[in-house]
Amino acid sequence: MDNRRKKKMTFFTIGLMFLLSGVEYAVILPTIWRYLQTLEAAPYFLGLTLSAFSFSGLLSGPLFGHLSDRTGTTKKIILFADMFEIAGNFMYFMGYSKWLLLSSRLVAGIGTGAGSTIFGFLTRVTAPGDRATVFAAVMACRQAGLLIGPACNIFLRLCDFNLGPFVVNKYTAPGLFMCLMWILLQLVVVFMYWDLPSLERGKAKESSVSHSGEEEENQKGLVEEDDGSDEEKPLMASQELAGSYGSVVQSKTPGSHNPAAASNAALNHISPPLSPVPPEPHEPSSPYNNVSMSREFLREEVVVLLAAQFITLFNQTALETMVTPMTQKYFGYGELENSVMYCLCGVEVIAGFLFVHWLSQRVAERVVLAIGLAICIVSGVWCLIFLANPIGGFEWQLTEFIIGVFLQVLGLPFVAVAQVSLFSKVTSEKTQGFSQGVRRSVGGLATILGPLWAGGLTDNMYIMMGVMMALLVLLTMMLAFSYDRMLAPATEEAEDSSEVCG
């Protein structure tokens, strides 16, 4: 099988993984609260269960990323991580107690750590110019899963039978369904996923092959030229080289013929030692030997991108937590209306990712990031003015709500794709798995704190949205001061050289 086909099948498998992660979120989230109520769990248990999933992923992401950097492989790590997804969802299906349900999400969350190895893998096998488009496609797959999940729930909620000692109903069926899906994914990974070589290694291999071919042709030409010359020519060449390099052995008596000197001169004529070749340095066994973690993550541009990851996810999850109580309070929405709303938001997000996929091929990632942040600022101002204390009648309040949600959802694809792509370019490619794990852990921390912040301030909307707006203003200032540094190292060198030439 050729490399192009392997790459297509590998990318298909990665897209399928992100699709299933979206399906799992959309299948389990709508029913988990009622599931906990059947197990006599207190209301705070919902927050604990949802946070457990993000918490274990926060810890496992850097670990799996570090392993992929050390071993240079991702397939085995993905297969290992998927075992936690399978076990966690089967525990969710069993559901004997609220503590088993909590443990199931904690175990399943470990499997999400494979995402850091995947982003590191994509960074190594894609060109910098194509990276944003690839990341946009992968993220769009997860959003597609968020749309497919509710459709699956329509059929899963009809389940009502026994499977041996286990009861299969609308609460336990999502766990069994996702357990089977992750088992099927294991087979797909085994047969359709390859650890493709990085672009850097591929280019080095091609250049070494072409260089060796040129050397062979040059040596062949020199040998043929030497065969056609007279016998005195090597001696003349040896005298010239002796003056330059001192590599010819002098004879004891002037004028005497030294066979060793003649043979040495002939060899030097064929392949002269232009300069002493220094010994090749020993390749470090670990990519972390040449990378300082403190310097890697405390650089200005890296801090700004990590802040963008945290602030955007914090605001997103906080607004998601606030939306359901707000629609119930002002519009009387139930599960069906909220499901339709989330479905429409998913369609908008997918369309946004496709647009960013197209836009990133024409403008730089920092421009995409600035556009997304500007949209988030407009959304934050709108929500602070109109949603913190809605005014007017039902129709006007609904219009205010729709515009606010539309703007908030619209800015997400721009910021998400741009900051992931830029982060992969401004951090070391050798430790990309660990770096992506750190980035995802920062996002995981935001998804834990965001719902906690919004959940405790549903009756104080001005405070909740005011802090969210302040975070966006802070991020805007950070981006404005660091805008010139939001470039890949190669791009910076090209711009500097063009300025010098100009």
NUKOLFI-326459 format. One record per residue (C-alpha): residue in one letter; chain; x, z, y. Coordinates in nm, 4 decimals. Layout:
<atoms>
<"A","A",<X,Z,Y>>
...
</atoms>
This chain:
<atoms>
<"M","A",<0.0000,0.0000,0.0000>>
<"D","A",<0.1399,-0.0957,0.3406>>
<"N","A",<0.1931,0.1561,0.6197>>
<"R","A",<-0.0818,0.0117,0.8388>>
<"R","A",<-0.3462,0.0721,0.5757>>
<"K","A",<-0.2106,0.4189,0.5056>>
<"K","A",<-0.2321,0.5010,0.8745>>
<"K","A",<-0.5939,0.3832,0.8986>>
<"M","A",<-0.6984,0.5872,0.5946>>
<"T","A",<-0.5127,0.8935,0.7205>>
<"F","A",<-0.6790,0.8703,1.0621>>
<"F","A",<-1.0166,0.8256,0.8896>>
<"T","A",<-0.9560,1.1455,0.6936>>
<"I","A",<-0.8619,1.3348,1.0102>>
<"G","A",<-1.1784,1.2117,1.1804>>
<"L","A",<-1.3823,1.3250,0.8795>>
<"M","A",<-1.2274,1.6726,0.9002>>
<"F","A",<-1.3255,1.7118,1.2636>>
<"L","A",<-1.6705,1.5709,1.1862>>
<"L","A",<-1.7254,1.8402,0.9222>>
<"S","A",<-1.6064,2.1127,1.1584>>
<"G","A",<-1.8766,2.0037,1.4032>>
<"V","A",<-2.1379,1.9872,1.1290>>
<"E","A",<-2.0499,2.3399,1.0144>>
<"Y","A",<-2.0893,2.4774,1.3663>>
<"A","A",<-2.4250,2.3037,1.4169>>
<"V","A",<-2.5601,2.3979,1.0726>>
<"I","A",<-2.4720,2.7677,1.0725>>
<"L","A",<-2.5190,2.8654,1.4379>>
<"P","A",<-2.9002,2.8129,1.4594>>
<"T","A",<-2.9776,3.0338,1.1583>>
<"I","A",<-2.7068,3.2985,1.1551>>
<"W","A",<-2.8973,3.5468,1.3732>>
<"R","A",<-3.2091,3.5376,1.1574>>
<"Y","A",<-2.9835,3.5590,0.8513>>
<"L","A",<-2.8275,3.8783,0.9865>>
<"Q","A",<-3.1716,4.0215,1.0591>>
<"T","A",<-3.2712,3.9781,0.6947>>
<"L","A",<-2.9655,4.1893,0.6087>>
<"E","A",<-3.0715,4.4617,0.8576>>
<"A","A",<-2.7779,4.3992,1.0934>>
<"A","A",<-2.7716,4.5396,1.4467>>
<"P","A",<-2.7789,4.2919,1.7404>>
<"Y","A",<-2.4103,4.3476,1.8196>>
<"F","A",<-2.3261,4.2145,1.4730>>
<"L","A",<-2.4041,3.8619,1.5899>>
<"G","A",<-2.1242,3.8771,1.8458>>
<"L","A",<-1.8861,4.0274,1.5898>>
<"T","A",<-1.9627,3.7581,1.3326>>
<"L","A",<-1.9194,3.4721,1.5770>>
<"S","A",<-1.6024,3.6206,1.7235>>
<"A","A",<-1.4526,3.6774,1.3772>>
<"F","A",<-1.4457,3.3025,1.3170>>
<"S","A",<-1.2569,3.2380,1.6416>>
<"F","A",<-1.0285,3.5398,1.5939>>
<"S","A",<-0.8936,3.4363,1.2547>>
<"G","A",<-0.8443,3.0800,1.3795>>
<"L","A",<-0.6559,3.2192,1.6784>>
<"L","A",<-0.4061,3.3865,1.4433>>
<"S","A",<-0.3783,3.1146,1.1791>>
<"G","A",<-0.3241,2.8239,1.4209>>
<"P","A",<0.0343,2.9072,1.5280>>
<"L","A",<0.1228,3.0086,1.1710>>
<"F","A",<0.0130,2.6811,1.0144>>
<"G","A",<0.1696,2.4895,1.3024>>
<"H","A",<0.5003,2.6689,1.2486>>
<"L","A",<0.4904,2.5861,0.8771>>
<"S","A",<0.4298,2.2178,0.9488>>
<"D","A",<0.7264,2.2108,1.1890>>
<"R","A",<0.9564,2.3783,0.9367>>
<"T","A",<0.8525,2.1703,0.6372>>
<"G","A",<0.7770,1.8415,0.8133>>
<"T","A",<0.4597,1.8004,0.6038>>
<"T","A",<0.0915,1.8510,0.6807>>
<"K","A",<-0.0968,1.7404,0.3688>>
<"K","A",<-0.0248,2.0524,0.1655>>
<"I","A",<-0.1072,2.2757,0.4621>>
<"I","A",<-0.4421,2.1011,0.5123>>
<"L","A",<-0.5285,2.1382,0.1440>>
<"F","A",<-0.4335,2.5060,0.1595>>
<"A","A",<-0.6355,2.5669,0.4763>>
<"D","A",<-0.9424,2.3933,0.3332>>
<"M","A",<-0.9450,2.6459,0.0496>>
<"F","A",<-1.0278,2.9150,0.3059>>
<"E","A",<-1.3141,2.7010,0.4361>>
<"I","A",<-1.4474,2.6628,0.0816>>
<"A","A",<-1.4164,3.0336,0.0031>>
<"G","A",<-1.5610,3.1438,0.3367>>
<"N","A",<-1.8667,2.9222,0.3114>>
<"F","A",<-1.9301,3.0297,-0.0475>>
<"M","A",<-1.9184,3.3938,0.0672>>
<"Y","A",<-2.1680,3.3005,0.3399>>
<"F","A",<-2.3909,3.1515,0.0704>>
<"M","A",<-2.3749,3.4703,-0.1395>>
<"G","A",<-2.4764,3.6900,0.1552>>
<"Y","A",<-2.5313,4.0221,-0.0252>>
<"S","A",<-2.4647,4.2277,0.2881>>
<"K","A",<-2.3922,4.1952,0.6576>>
<"W","A",<-2.0283,4.2903,0.5933>>
<"L","A",<-1.9885,4.0070,0.3439>>
<"L","A",<-2.1344,3.7723,0.6055>>
<"L","A",<-1.8860,3.8992,0.8625>>
<"S","A",<-1.6006,3.8585,0.6149>>
<"S","A",<-1.7155,3.5076,0.5276>>
<"R","A",<-1.6766,3.3862,0.8862>>
<"L","A",<-1.3426,3.5644,0.9120>>
<"V","A",<-1.2143,3.3827,0.6012>>
<"A","A",<-1.3573,3.0447,0.7026>>
<"G","A",<-1.1969,3.0766,1.0462>>
<"I","A",<-0.8516,3.0793,0.8856>>
<"G","A",<-0.9100,2.7217,0.7762>>
<"T","A",<-0.9515,2.6070,1.1370>>
<"G","A",<-0.5803,2.6768,1.1874>>
<"A","A",<-0.5098,2.3413,1.0231>>
<"G","A",<-0.6182,2.1796,1.3472>>
<"S","A",<-0.2856,2.2707,1.5088>>
<"T","A",<-0.0932,2.0901,1.2337>>
<"I","A",<-0.3169,1.7844,1.2767>>
<"F","A",<-0.2595,1.7643,1.6513>>
<"G","A",<0.1134,1.8048,1.5924>>
<"F","A",<0.1008,1.5302,1.3303>>
<"L","A",<-0.0869,1.2950,1.5653>>
<"T","A",<0.1698,1.3629,1.8359>>
<"R","A",<0.4553,1.2604,1.6087>>
<"V","A",<0.2979,0.9424,1.4696>>
<"T","A",<0.1410,0.7978,1.7865>>
<"A","A",<0.3071,0.6445,2.0899>>
<"P","A",<0.2729,0.8419,2.4161>>
<"G","A",<0.0658,0.5656,2.5724>>
<"D","A",<-0.1873,0.5711,2.2851>>
<"R","A",<-0.2050,0.9482,2.2460>>
<"A","A",<-0.4921,1.0157,2.4851>>
<"T","A",<-0.7110,0.7519,2.3202>>
<"V","A",<-0.6400,0.8921,1.9723>>
<"F","A",<-0.7172,1.2486,2.0819>>
<"A","A",<-1.0390,1.1317,2.2496>>
<"A","A",<-1.1510,0.9625,1.9269>>
<"V","A",<-1.0755,1.2739,1.7205>>
<"M","A",<-1.2655,1.5011,1.9596>>
<"A","A",<-1.5577,1.2592,1.9637>>
<"C","A",<-1.5781,1.2952,1.5843>>
<"R","A",<-1.6389,1.6683,1.6226>>
<"Q","A",<-1.9115,1.6032,1.8782>>
<"A","A",<-2.0704,1.3567,1.6361>>
<"G","A",<-2.0733,1.6387,1.3825>>
<"L","A",<-2.2608,1.8549,1.6315>>
<"L","A",<-2.5312,1.5872,1.6364>>
<"I","A",<-2.5432,1.5409,1.2589>>
<"G","A",<-2.5626,1.9161,1.1921>>
<"P","A",<-2.9161,1.9690,1.3267>>
<"A","A",<-3.0353,1.6708,1.1233>>
<"C","A",<-2.8924,1.8329,0.8098>>
<"N","A",<-3.0734,2.1559,0.8967>>
<"I","A",<-3.4059,1.9741,0.8822>>
<"F","A",<-3.3555,1.9284,0.5077>>
<"L","A",<-3.1705,2.2536,0.4380>>
<"R","A",<-3.4515,2.4658,0.5824>>
<"L","A",<-3.6792,2.3307,0.3064>>
<"C","A",<-3.4636,2.4825,0.0284>>
<"D","A",<-3.6322,2.7587,-0.1702>>
<"F","A",<-3.5004,2.8022,-0.5265>>
<"N","A",<-3.2593,3.0065,-0.7350>>
<"L","A",<-2.9143,2.8950,-0.8505>>
<"G","A",<-2.8260,3.1419,-1.1249>>
<"P","A",<-2.8066,3.4850,-0.9627>>
<"F","A",<-2.8047,3.3365,-0.6121>>
<"V","A",<-3.1022,3.2637,-0.3905>>
<"V","A",<-3.0980,2.9308,-0.2067>>
<"N","A",<-3.3128,2.9407,0.1054>>
<"K","A",<-3.2945,2.8212,0.4648>>
<"Y","A",<-3.0431,3.0958,0.5472>>
<"T","A",<-2.8049,3.0645,0.2525>>
<"A","A",<-2.8304,2.6847,0.2057>>
<"P","A",<-2.5971,2.6033,0.5013>>
<"G","A",<-2.3154,2.7961,0.3327>>
<"L","A",<-2.3631,2.6158,0.0003>>
<"F","A",<-2.3903,2.2789,0.1736>>
<"M","A",<-2.0684,2.3255,0.3723>>
<"C","A",<-1.8877,2.4600,0.0653>>
<"L","A",<-1.9681,2.1344,-0.1176>>
<"M","A",<-1.8677,1.9266,0.1865>>
<"W","A",<-1.5265,2.0938,0.2111>>
<"I","A",<-1.4719,2.0443,-0.1643>>
<"L","A",<-1.5395,1.6730,-0.1207>>
<"L","A",<-1.2989,1.6694,0.1718>>
<"Q","A",<-1.0282,1.8115,-0.0544>>
<"L","A",<-1.0610,1.5040,-0.2746>>
<"V","A",<-1.0528,1.2742,0.0274>>
<"V","A",<-0.7330,1.4395,0.1530>>
<"V","A",<-0.5693,1.4104,-0.1884>>
<"F","A",<-0.6340,1.0367,-0.2212>>
<"M","A",<-0.6555,0.9117,0.1384>>
<"Y","A",<-0.4121,1.1197,0.3442>>
<"W","A",<-0.0387,1.0533,0.3785>>
<"D","A",<0.2352,1.2330,0.5686>>
<"L","A",<0.3325,0.9332,0.7782>>
<"P","A",<0.6870,0.9211,0.9215>>
<"S","A",<0.7195,1.0011,1.2888>>
<"L","A",<0.7771,0.7202,1.5360>>
<"E","A",<1.1165,0.8655,1.6263>>
<"R","A",<1.2395,0.8515,1.2663>>
<"G","A",<1.0949,0.5039,1.2190>>
<"K","A",<1.2688,0.3683,1.5272>>
<"A","A",<1.5971,0.5341,1.4277>>
<"K","A",<1.5747,0.3795,1.0812>>
<"E","A",<1.5047,0.0331,1.2210>>
<"S","A",<1.7892,0.0575,1.4723>>
<"S","A",<2.0336,0.1764,1.2051>>
<"V","A",<1.9373,-0.1113,0.9757>>
<"S","A",<1.9749,-0.3704,1.2524>>
<"H","A",<2.3027,-0.2120,1.3681>>
<"S","A",<2.4503,-0.2173,1.0187>>
<"G","A",<2.3442,-0.5806,0.9799>>
<"E","A",<2.5207,-0.6744,1.3037>>
<"E","A",<2.8372,-0.4942,1.1945>>
<"E","A",<2.8409,-0.6816,0.8641>>
<"E","A",<2.8043,-1.0157,1.0416>>
<"N","A",<3.0819,-0.9319,1.2898>>
<"Q","A",<3.3210,-0.8214,1.0168>>
<"K","A",<3.2425,-1.1330,0.8143>>
<"G","A",<3.3214,-1.3522,1.1138>>
<"L","A",<3.6494,-1.1721,1.1800>>
<"V","A",<3.7599,-1.2040,0.8191>>
<"E","A",<3.6863,-1.5764,0.8137>>
<"E","A",<3.8800,-1.6238,1.1380>>
<"D","A",<4.1734,-1.4261,0.9980>>
<"D","A",<4.1809,-1.6339,0.6808>>
<"G","A",<4.2260,-1.9517,0.8820>>
<"S","A",<4.5253,-1.8224,1.0890>>
<"D","A",<4.8964,-1.8250,1.0021>>
<"E","A",<5.0853,-1.5314,0.8540>>
<"E","A",<5.2537,-1.4270,1.1786>>
<"K","A",<4.9249,-1.3550,1.3620>>
<"P","A",<4.8614,-1.0150,1.2033>>
<"L","A",<5.2151,-0.9075,1.3056>>
<"M","A",<5.1529,-1.0132,1.6657>>
<"A","A",<4.8214,-0.8289,1.6673>>
<"S","A",<4.9910,-0.5210,1.5259>>
<"Q","A",<5.2444,-0.5187,1.8094>>
<"E","A",<4.9653,-0.5434,2.0694>>
<"L","A",<4.7677,-0.2638,1.9052>>
<"A","A",<5.0790,-0.0514,1.8739>>
<"G","A",<5.1176,-0.0522,2.2498>>
<"S","A",<4.7607,0.0570,2.2990>>
<"Y","A",<4.6904,0.2955,2.0147>>
<"G","A",<5.0277,0.3714,1.8537>>
<"S","A",<4.8715,0.3154,1.5154>>
<"V","A",<5.1404,0.0881,1.3653>>
<"V","A",<5.4317,0.2402,1.1773>>
<"Q","A",<5.7674,0.1297,1.3317>>
<"S","A",<6.0411,-0.0017,1.1039>>
<"K","A",<6.3700,0.1925,1.0795>>
<"T","A",<6.5896,-0.0970,1.1963>>
<"P","A",<6.4921,-0.3391,1.4726>>
<"G","A",<6.3939,-0.6783,1.3451>>
<"S","A",<6.3458,-0.5640,0.9867>>
<"H","A",<6.0219,-0.6558,0.8209>>
<"N","A",<5.8009,-0.3632,0.7152>>
<"P","A",<5.5298,-0.4589,0.4630>>
<"A","A",<5.3352,-0.1377,0.5284>>
<"A","A",<5.3291,-0.2123,0.9001>>
<"A","A",<5.2107,-0.5664,0.8340>>
<"S","A",<4.9279,-0.4545,0.6069>>
<"N","A",<4.8288,-0.1808,0.8517>>
<"A","A",<4.8263,-0.4351,1.1330>>
<"A","A",<4.6065,-0.6682,0.9320>>
<"L","A",<4.3567,-0.3921,0.8699>>
<"N","A",<4.3584,-0.2962,1.2353>>
<"H","A",<4.3053,-0.6591,1.3330>>
<"I","A",<3.9949,-0.6764,1.1194>>
<"S","A",<3.8465,-0.3445,1.2330>>
<"P","A",<4.0402,-0.1868,1.5204>>
<"P","A",<3.9792,0.1831,1.5857>>
<"L","A",<3.8592,0.1512,1.9448>>
<"S","A",<3.8214,0.5285,1.9866>>
<"P","A",<3.8481,0.8335,1.7653>>
<"V","A",<3.5144,0.9085,1.6030>>
<"P","A",<3.4119,1.2708,1.6538>>
<"P","A",<3.2692,1.4492,1.3549>>
<"E","A",<2.8907,1.4432,1.3465>>
<"P","A",<2.7405,1.7782,1.4326>>
<"H","A",<2.5618,1.9561,1.1555>>
<"E","A",<2.1876,1.8992,1.1809>>
<"P","A",<2.0157,2.2316,1.2369>>
<"S","A",<1.7949,2.3367,0.9504>>
<"S","A",<1.5182,2.4522,1.1839>>
<"P","A",<1.3751,2.2685,1.4847>>
<"Y","A",<1.3480,2.6024,1.6619>>
<"N","A",<1.7286,2.6407,1.6850>>
<"N","A",<1.7467,2.4101,1.9857>>
<"V","A",<1.4167,2.5096,2.1456>>
<"S","A",<1.3763,2.8286,2.3454>>
<"M","A",<1.0214,2.9492,2.3109>>
<"S","A",<1.0339,3.1388,2.6398>>
<"R","A",<1.1547,2.8342,2.8313>>
<"E","A",<0.9113,2.6121,2.6435>>
<"F","A",<0.5921,2.7983,2.7343>>
<"L","A",<0.6872,2.9470,3.0710>>
<"R","A",<0.7528,2.6145,3.2382>>
<"E","A",<0.5228,2.5411,3.5283>>
<"E","A",<0.3423,2.2419,3.3816>>
<"V","A",<0.2897,2.4121,3.0439>>
<"V","A",<0.1391,2.7207,3.2088>>
<"V","A",<-0.1003,2.5024,3.4100>>
<"L","A",<-0.2177,2.3158,3.0988>>
<"L","A",<-0.2681,2.6388,2.9031>>
<"A","A",<-0.4645,2.7753,3.1981>>
<"A","A",<-0.6791,2.4603,3.1954>>
<"Q","A",<-0.7434,2.5109,2.8241>>
<"F","A",<-0.8475,2.8735,2.8733>>
<"I","A",<-1.0568,2.8362,3.1901>>
<"T","A",<-1.2555,2.5309,3.0797>>
<"L","A",<-1.3388,2.6771,2.7376>>
<"F","A",<-1.4159,3.0178,2.8911>>
<"N","A",<-1.6624,2.8596,3.1332>>
<"Q","A",<-1.8101,2.6321,2.8680>>
<"T","A",<-1.8827,2.9085,2.6157>>
<"A","A",<-2.0091,3.1384,2.8886>>
<"L","A",<-2.2590,2.8766,3.0045>>
<"E","A",<-2.3608,2.8025,2.6439>>
<"T","A",<-2.4349,3.1721,2.5983>>
<"M","A",<-2.6344,3.1830,2.9222>>
<"V","A",<-2.8395,2.8685,2.8613>>
<"T","A",<-3.0664,2.9930,2.5804>>
<"P","A",<-3.1857,3.3136,2.7535>>
<"M","A",<-3.2321,3.1172,3.0764>>
<"T","A",<-3.4487,2.8452,2.9201>>
<"Q","A",<-3.6585,3.1116,2.7510>>
<"K","A",<-3.7023,3.3053,3.0750>>
<"Y","A",<-3.7855,3.0186,3.3104>>
<"F","A",<-3.9217,2.7426,3.0854>>
<"G","A",<-4.0454,2.9203,2.7719>>
<"Y","A",<-3.8274,2.7054,2.5439>>
<"G","A",<-3.8137,2.7778,2.1721>>
<"E","A",<-3.5874,2.6598,1.8895>>
<"L","A",<-3.7192,2.3026,1.8921>>
<"E","A",<-3.6762,2.2511,2.2669>>
<"N","A",<-3.3284,2.4030,2.2625>>
<"S","A",<-3.2305,2.1821,1.9665>>
<"V","A",<-3.3431,1.8711,2.1544>>
<"M","A",<-3.1483,1.9861,2.4617>>
<"Y","A",<-2.8287,2.0412,2.2591>>
<"C","A",<-2.8776,1.7027,2.0933>>
<"L","A",<-2.9002,1.5276,2.4301>>
<"C","A",<-2.5924,1.7157,2.5501>>
<"G","A",<-2.4086,1.5990,2.2392>>
<"V","A",<-2.4976,1.2380,2.3127>>
<"E","A",<-2.3671,1.2803,2.6667>>
<"V","A",<-2.0416,1.4349,2.5433>>
<"I","A",<-1.9808,1.1535,2.2944>>
<"A","A",<-2.0448,0.8963,2.5668>>
<"G","A",<-1.8022,1.0890,2.7880>>
<"F","A",<-1.5302,1.0834,2.5223>>
<"L","A",<-1.5765,0.7107,2.4734>>
<"F","A",<-1.5464,0.6562,2.8481>>
<"V","A",<-1.2319,0.8712,2.8615>>
<"H","A",<-1.0991,0.6714,2.5646>>
<"W","A",<-1.1355,0.3584,2.7793>>
<"L","A",<-1.0167,0.5179,3.1049>>
<"S","A",<-0.7016,0.6735,2.9581>>
<"Q","A",<-0.5687,0.3273,2.8742>>
<"R","A",<-0.5778,0.2365,3.2442>>
<"V","A",<-0.4812,0.5516,3.4365>>
<"A","A",<-0.2450,0.8434,3.3773>>
<"E","A",<-0.3645,1.1600,3.2054>>
<"R","A",<-0.3087,1.3706,3.5165>>
<"V","A",<-0.5567,1.1473,3.7019>>
<"V","A",<-0.8120,1.1977,3.4225>>
<"L","A",<-0.7502,1.5735,3.4402>>
<"A","A",<-0.8019,1.5755,3.8172>>
<"I","A",<-1.1286,1.3786,3.7839>>
<"G","A",<-1.2602,1.6171,3.5193>>
<"L","A",<-1.1655,1.9218,3.7224>>
<"A","A",<-1.3380,1.7781,4.0305>>
<"I","A",<-1.6591,1.7301,3.8278>>
<"C","A",<-1.6335,2.0895,3.7007>>
<"I","A",<-1.5950,2.2142,4.0588>>
<"V","A",<-1.9080,2.0273,4.1666>>
<"S","A",<-2.0924,2.1658,3.8633>>
<"G","A",<-1.9761,2.5201,3.9399>>
<"V","A",<-2.0954,2.4991,4.3009>>
<"W","A",<-2.4309,2.3564,4.1911>>
<"C","A",<-2.4842,2.6285,3.9299>>
<"L","A",<-2.3834,2.9021,4.1736>>
<"I","A",<-2.6310,2.7783,4.4344>>
<"F","A",<-2.9284,2.6680,4.2242>>
<"L","A",<-2.9046,2.8309,3.8784>>
<"A","A",<-2.7992,3.1829,3.9705>>
<"N","A",<-3.1380,3.2271,4.1375>>
<"P","A",<-3.3633,2.9236,4.0763>>
<"I","A",<-3.6064,2.8407,4.3542>>
<"G","A",<-3.9207,2.6293,4.3745>>
<"G","A",<-4.1816,2.5464,4.1161>>
<"F","A",<-4.1429,2.4564,3.7501>>
<"E","A",<-4.0565,2.0907,3.8113>>
<"W","A",<-3.7921,2.1715,4.0752>>
<"Q","A",<-3.6369,2.4467,3.8640>>
<"L","A",<-3.6207,2.2134,3.5641>>
<"T","A",<-3.4549,1.9456,3.7777>>
<"E","A",<-3.1965,2.1958,3.9052>>
<"F","A",<-3.1247,2.3048,3.5501>>
<"I","A",<-3.0900,1.9503,3.4136>>
<"I","A",<-2.8490,1.8450,3.6903>>
<"G","A",<-2.6347,2.1566,3.6446>>
<"V","A",<-2.6077,2.1124,3.2672>>
<"F","A",<-2.5431,1.7386,3.3044>>
<"L","A",<-2.2524,1.7946,3.5443>>
<"Q","A",<-2.1045,2.0716,3.3325>>
<"V","A",<-2.1151,1.8628,3.0152>>
<"L","A",<-1.9878,1.5532,3.1979>>
<"G","A",<-1.6593,1.7141,3.3027>>
<"L","A",<-1.5662,1.8475,2.9594>>
<"P","A",<-1.4328,1.5270,2.7960>>
<"F","A",<-1.2076,1.4498,3.0933>>
<"V","A",<-1.0415,1.7911,3.0970>>
<"A","A",<-1.0288,1.8319,2.7178>>
<"V","A",<-0.8601,1.4999,2.6396>>
<"A","A",<-0.6236,1.5015,2.9390>>
<"Q","A",<-0.4886,1.8514,2.8850>>
<"V","A",<-0.4349,1.7991,2.5093>>
<"S","A",<-0.2541,1.4693,2.5625>>
<"L","A",<-0.0410,1.6017,2.8488>>
<"F","A",<0.0429,1.9170,2.6544>>
<"S","A",<0.1741,1.7083,2.3644>>
<"K","A",<0.4023,1.5210,2.6065>>
<"V","A",<0.5475,1.8062,2.8100>>
<"T","A",<0.6310,2.0207,2.5048>>
<"S","A",<0.8986,1.9559,2.2440>>
<"E","A",<0.7985,1.7087,1.9743>>
<"K","A",<1.0066,1.8951,1.7143>>
<"T","A",<0.7907,2.2087,1.7443>>
<"Q","A",<0.4648,2.0318,1.8176>>
<"G","A",<0.2729,2.2032,1.5387>>
<"F","A",<0.3540,2.5511,1.6684>>
<"S","A",<0.2911,2.4448,2.0296>>
<"Q","A",<-0.0502,2.3035,1.9419>>
<"G","A",<-0.1225,2.6249,1.7530>>
<"V","A",<-0.0460,2.8281,2.0647>>
<"R","A",<-0.2689,2.5992,2.2711>>
<"R","A",<-0.5562,2.6335,2.0264>>
<"S","A",<-0.5064,3.0096,2.0136>>
<"V","A",<-0.5431,3.0247,2.3905>>
<"G","A",<-0.8647,2.8266,2.3507>>
<"G","A",<-0.9769,3.0605,2.0734>>
<"L","A",<-0.9235,3.3591,2.3006>>
<"A","A",<-1.1399,3.1884,2.5625>>
<"T","A",<-1.4200,3.1254,2.3115>>
<"I","A",<-1.4163,3.4971,2.2269>>
<"L","A",<-1.4121,3.6278,2.5840>>
<"G","A",<-1.6527,3.3697,2.7315>>
<"P","A",<-1.9635,3.4768,2.5342>>
<"L","A",<-1.8772,3.8437,2.5826>>
<"W","A",<-1.8531,3.7930,2.9585>>
<"A","A",<-2.1797,3.5984,2.9861>>
<"G","A",<-2.3670,3.8129,2.7363>>
<"G","A",<-2.3106,4.1268,2.9400>>
<"L","A",<-2.4068,3.9685,3.2733>>
<"T","A",<-2.7217,3.7708,3.2022>>
<"D","A",<-2.8989,3.9841,3.4636>>
<"N","A",<-2.6159,3.9463,3.7186>>
<"M","A",<-2.5818,3.5702,3.7446>>
<"Y","A",<-2.4035,3.5721,4.0798>>
<"I","A",<-2.1208,3.7883,3.9442>>
<"M","A",<-2.0944,3.5862,3.6231>>
<"M","A",<-2.0909,3.2444,3.7903>>
<"G","A",<-1.8855,3.3679,4.0846>>
<"V","A",<-1.5970,3.4664,3.8607>>
<"M","A",<-1.6239,3.1352,3.6735>>
<"M","A",<-1.6106,2.9495,4.0045>>
<"A","A",<-1.3101,3.1542,4.1154>>
<"L","A",<-1.1268,3.0567,3.7966>>
<"L","A",<-1.1959,2.6892,3.8654>>
<"V","A",<-1.0618,2.7221,4.2215>>
<"L","A",<-0.7491,2.8927,4.0864>>
<"L","A",<-0.6973,2.6123,3.8346>>
<"T","A",<-0.7447,2.3513,4.1070>>
<"M","A",<-0.4751,2.5141,4.3209>>
<"M","A",<-0.2376,2.5331,4.0237>>
<"L","A",<-0.2931,2.1654,3.9450>>
<"A","A",<-0.2444,2.0642,4.3098>>
<"F","A",<0.0926,2.2404,4.3333>>
<"S","A",<0.2096,2.1126,3.9927>>
<"Y","A",<0.0621,1.7623,4.0057>>
<"D","A",<0.4018,1.5931,4.0377>>
<"R","A",<0.5247,1.7666,3.7227>>
<"M","A",<0.2291,1.6562,3.5090>>
<"L","A",<0.4245,1.3718,3.3519>>
<"A","A",<0.6036,1.3100,3.0247>>
<"P","A",<0.9856,1.3405,3.0576>>
<"A","A",<1.0337,0.9666,2.9953>>
<"T","A",<0.7832,0.8821,3.2688>>
<"E","A",<0.9590,1.1118,3.5123>>
<"E","A",<1.2934,0.9437,3.4440>>
<"A","A",<1.1377,0.5994,3.4925>>
<"E","A",<0.9867,0.7023,3.8270>>
<"D","A",<1.3156,0.8562,3.9427>>
<"S","A",<1.5092,0.5399,3.8532>>
<"S","A",<1.2558,0.3206,4.0311>>
<"E","A",<1.2902,0.5341,4.3440>>
<"V","A",<1.6683,0.5033,4.3308>>
<"C","A",<1.6500,0.1270,4.2852>>
<"G","A",<1.4035,0.1018,4.5717>>
</atoms>
